[in-house]
Amino acid sequence: MWGFSRTVYRGLRYLSPKSGHQITLRAKVWSKPPEHSLSMMDLTIAFFVLNIAMLVPSGWVLTNMENYKHRPGSK
């Protein structure tokens, strides 16, 4: 049994972080200001569509809750 646990301990030793230098990867992201800013109408339409996309399905489920409580074919 000691041989198995010693092998597991050796394997776990390599998974722990080492002290010393660590390489930190950095993403190379460059951004610029937008070429064309969105108008208030564009923002309003986008906000409206996103809200409708979330509220309509949840409203459908809530209004048909009684239908979802019963299995089809059973009374």
Secondary structure, DSSP 8 states (H G I E B T S, - for coil): -HHHHHHHHHHHHHHS--SS--------------SS---HHHHHHHHHHHHHHHHHHHHHHHHTHHHHHS-TT--
